């Protein structure tokens, strides 16, 4: 039996998994220290990986490689980080392949986190048996990845398909963290939601004003109870997401859109109106693009990393 190590380097939590041909054997989570840089976090990763091997009695020689998922632009041909966004800003200068070779004599294969999650859902989850799909993660920001004809869309500079969160849905809208105006992230994401609510002219009359944390869970709860401010803000977010989905449908011609992220914990409340808006407004003469919930909202990138290692090695 040959195993893989999967690393999903998030800004808050780092997930390290031990997998075998699409089966997640074990995992460890550690707190991310993204502000202090990746080089300072590598010793923590080494400890966690070695713990997984010891706990599961796996000899180093039984591991065929590391799949490394990173929230930024990744040159997957050279397995190096190209660009970051205020997290692990030293990562482009780190030789990750050399690190894995020195510590364990394993190959390392790196990919953008959204693409890695798409690989996991495509091979083992909601996108199984589908050759053309878009994956969207609705969370603190909005991450996207695209598969066309069974191949990841990457582009000359490795950013193709990854910037769906920065599609403009309101050209007179809010300044985004990327510097653009009216990106879907700036109109409807977890980081934008508190200010979106407080900017509503009737926020002080809303039941939401008493919430300590203005997140989507609270928004959906209050909307379900009929709070008008919550209803209107949620509809604004749904419209922004639908506009982005429709743009991606028109651009990439997918069979399905797989949706992941913390917001999808309320999928029964979110998916039906989103599907309705997409059905009404997307121009797809051949039929309707189905919106589906991710099978592995918390671990798709780990499964994707396992597949990336095996496919890269021809196993």
C-alpha positions in Angstrom: 0.0 0.0 0.0 1.3 3.4 -1.0 0.2 6.5 0.9 0.2 10.2 0.2 0.5 13.2 2.5 -1.9 16.1 1.8 -1.4 19.6 3.1 -4.2 22.2 2.9 -2.6 25.5 4.0 -5.4 27.7 5.0 -5.2 31.2 6.5 -6.7 30.1 9.9 -6.3 26.3 10.0 -3.8 24.0 8.3 -5.1 20.5 7.5 -2.7 17.6 7.1 -4.0 14.3 5.8 -2.8 10.8 5.3 -4.5 9.2 2.3 -4.5 6.0 0.3 -6.0 6.0 -3.1 -8.9 8.2 -2.3 -9.4 7.1 1.3 -8.7 9.6 4.1 -6.9 7.5 6.7 -6.2 10.1 9.3 -5.8 13.9 9.6 -4.3 16.5 11.9 -5.3 20.2 12.2 -2.9 22.9 13.4 -3.4 26.6 13.9 -2.1 28.7 11.0 0.3 31.5 11.6 0.0 33.1 8.2 1.0 36.5 9.3 4.5 35.3 10.4 5.2 33.6 7.2 5.5 30.1 5.8 9.1 29.5 6.7 8.2 29.7 10.4 5.3 27.3 9.9 7.3 24.5 8.2 8.6 23.0 11.5 4.9 22.6 12.6 4.1 20.8 9.4 7.1 18.5 9.8 6.0 17.6 13.3 2.4 16.9 12.2 3.5 14.8 9.2 5.8 12.7 11.4 3.0 12.3 13.9 0.7 10.9 11.2 3.4 8.4 10.2 4.1 7.3 13.8 0.4 7.1 14.9 -0.5 5.0 11.9 2.7 3.0 11.8 3.5 4.0 8.3 7.2 3.7 7.3 8.5 6.8 5.4 9.2 4.6 2.4 5.5 3.8 2.0 4.7 7.4 1.2 4.9 8.3 -2.5 4.7 12.1 -2.1 3.1 15.3 -0.8 0.2 17.3 -2.3 0.5 20.9 -1.2 -2.6 23.1 -1.5 -2.0 26.9 -1.2 -4.4 29.9 -1.2 -2.7 31.9 -3.9 -1.3 31.7 -7.4 0.7 28.5 -7.9 3.0 27.5 -10.7 2.0 23.8 -10.8 4.6 23.0 -13.5 7.4 24.0 -11.2 5.6 23.4 -8.0 6.2 26.8 -6.5 4.2 29.7 -5.1 3.9 32.7 -7.4 1.8 35.2 -5.4 0.0 35.5 -2.1 -2.7 37.8 -0.7 -1.6 39.0 2.7 -1.1 35.4 3.9 2.3 33.6 4.0 3.9 36.5 2.0 7.3 34.8 2.1 6.0 31.7 0.3 7.2 32.6 -3.2 10.8 32.5 -2.0 10.6 29.0 -0.4 11.8 25.9 -2.2 9.0 23.5 -1.2 10.2 20.7 -3.4 13.6 21.0 -1.9 12.1 21.0 1.6 10.2 17.7 1.0 13.2 16.1 -0.6 15.5 17.1 2.3 13.1 16.0 5.1 11.7 12.8 3.7 13.0 12.2 0.2 9.5 12.6 -1.2 8.4 14.5 -4.3 6.0 17.5 -3.7 3.3 18.7 -6.0 1.7 22.1 -5.4 -1.5 23.6 -6.6 -3.9 26.4 -5.9 -6.3 25.5 -3.1 -9.5 26.0 -5.2 -8.1 23.8 -8.0 -7.1 21.2 -5.4 -10.6 21.1 -4.0 -12.0 20.8 -7.4 -9.8 17.8 -8.1 -11.1 16.2 -4.9 -14.8 16.8 -5.7 -14.2 15.7 -9.4 -12.6 12.4 -8.6 -14.4 11.4 -5.4 -17.2 13.7 -4.7 -20.1 15.8 -6.2 -18.3 16.1 -9.6 -17.8 12.4 -10.2 -18.2 11.3 -13.8 -18.4 15.0 -14.9 -15.8 16.3 -17.4 -16.8 20.0 -17.3 -17.5 21.8 -14.1 -16.9 24.9 -12.0 -16.3 24.8 -8.3 -17.1 27.8 -6.1 -16.2 28.2 -2.4 -18.4 30.7 -0.6 -16.5 31.8 2.6 -14.4 34.6 3.9 -13.7 35.3 0.3 -14.9 33.5 -2.8 -12.6 31.0 -4.5 -13.2 29.3 -7.9 -11.7 26.7 -10.2 -12.7 25.3 -13.6 -12.4 22.0 -15.3 -12.9 21.8 -19.1 -12.8 18.5 -20.9 -11.3 16.8 -17.9 -8.5 19.2 -17.6 -7.9 22.0 -15.1 -8.1 25.5 -16.6 -4.8 27.3 -15.7 -3.8 29.9 -18.3 -0.5 31.3 -19.1 0.0 32.9 -15.7 -1.8 30.2 -13.7 -4.7 32.4 -12.7 -7.3 31.3 -15.3 -10.6 30.2 -13.6 -9.3 31.2 -10.1 -10.6 34.8 -10.0 -14.4 34.1 -10.2 -14.6 35.9 -6.8 -13.4 39.0 -8.6 -15.9 39.0 -11.4 -17.6 42.4 -11.4 -21.3 42.2 -10.5 -21.8 45.9 -9.6 -19.6 48.4 -11.5 -20.8 51.2 -9.1 -20.2 48.9 -6.1 -17.8 48.5 -3.1 -14.0 48.7 -3.3 -12.6 45.2 -3.2 -9.5 43.9 -1.5 -8.1 43.3 -4.9 -8.4 47.0 -5.8 -11.3 46.6 -8.2 -14.8 47.9 -7.8 -17.9 45.8 -7.3 -16.4 42.3 -7.3 -18.8 39.6 -6.1 -16.5 39.2 -3.1 -17.0 42.9 -2.3 -20.7 42.6 -2.7 -21.4 39.2 -0.9 -18.8 37.5 1.2 -18.2 36.8 4.9 -15.7 39.7 5.2 -18.2 42.1 3.5 -21.4 41.1 5.3 -21.1 43.1 8.6 -20.6 46.4 6.7 -23.3 45.4 4.2 -25.8 45.0 7.1 -24.7 48.1 9.0 -25.1 50.2 5.8 -28.7 49.2 5.5 -30.8 52.3 6.4 -33.1 50.2 8.7 -30.4 48.2 10.4 -31.1 49.9 13.8 -34.6 48.6 13.6 -33.5 45.1 12.7 -33.3 42.1 15.1 -29.8 41.6 13.7 -28.5 44.7 15.5 -28.3 42.6 18.7 -26.1 39.9 17.2 -22.5 39.9 18.3 -21.3 38.1 15.2 -22.8 39.3 11.9 -22.2 36.2 9.8 -24.3 34.3 7.3 -25.6 31.9 9.9 -27.2 34.8 11.7 -28.4 36.4 8.5 -30.1 33.2 7.4 -31.7 32.6 10.8 -33.1 36.1 11.0 -34.2 36.0 7.4 -36.1 32.8 8.1 -37.9 34.5 11.0 -39.0 37.3 8.7 -36.7 40.2 9.6 -37.0 42.5 6.6 -33.4 43.8 6.7 -32.1 40.2 6.8 -34.4 39.2 4.0 -33.2 42.1 1.8 -29.5 41.7 2.5 -29.7 37.9 1.9 -31.5 38.5 -1.4 -28.8 41.0 -2.4 -26.1 38.3 -1.7 -28.1 35.7 -3.6 -28.4 38.0 -6.6 -24.6 38.8 -6.5 -23.7 35.1 -6.3 -26.2 34.2 -9.1 -24.7 37.0 -11.3 -21.2 35.5 -10.8 -22.5 32.0 -11.4 -24.1 33.1 -14.6 -21.0 34.9 -15.8 -19.0 31.7 -15.1 -21.6 29.6 -17.0 -21.4 31.9 -20.0 -17.6 31.9 -19.9 -16.8 28.2 -19.1 -19.9 26.2 -20.3 -19.9 23.7 -17.3 -22.3 20.9 -16.8 -22.6 21.6 -13.1 -21.4 24.1 -10.5 -20.2 22.5 -7.2 -20.6 24.9 -4.3 -18.7 24.6 -1.1 -17.8 26.7 2.0 -19.2 27.4 5.4 -22.3 29.2 3.9 -23.4 25.9 2.5 -24.2 24.6 6.0 -27.5 26.3 5.1 -27.7 24.8 1.7 -31.4 24.0 1.9 -32.1 27.7 2.3 -29.4 28.8 -0.2 -29.5 26.4 -3.1 -33.2 26.6 -4.3 -33.3 30.4 -4.8 -29.9 30.3 -6.4 -30.9 27.6 -8.8 -34.1 29.5 -9.6 -32.2 32.7 -10.5 -29.6 30.8 -12.6 -32.4 28.9 -14.4 -34.2 32.1 -15.3 -31.2 34.2 -16.3 -28.4 32.0 -17.7 -28.4 31.6 -21.5 -28.0 27.8 -22.0 -30.1 26.6 -24.9 -28.9 23.1 -24.4 -30.4 22.8 -20.9 -29.9 23.9 -17.3 -26.7 24.0 -15.3 -27.3 22.2 -12.0 -26.0 23.7 -8.8 -24.8 21.0 -6.4 -23.4 21.0 -2.9 -19.9 19.7 -2.4 -19.6 16.2 -0.9 -16.4 17.1 1.0 -16.8 20.8 2.2 -14.1 20.4 4.8 -11.7 18.1 3.1 -12.0 18.2 -0.7 -8.5 19.7 -1.0 -7.0 16.7 0.9 -8.6 14.3 -1.5 -7.5 16.4 -4.4 -3.9 16.4 -3.2 -4.0 12.6 -3.1 -5.2 12.5 -6.7 -2.7 15.1 -7.8 0.3 13.1 -6.4 -0.9 9.8 -7.9 -1.7 11.3 -11.3 1.5 13.2 -11.4 3.5 10.0 -10.7 1.3 8.0 -13.1 0.0 5.8 -10.3 
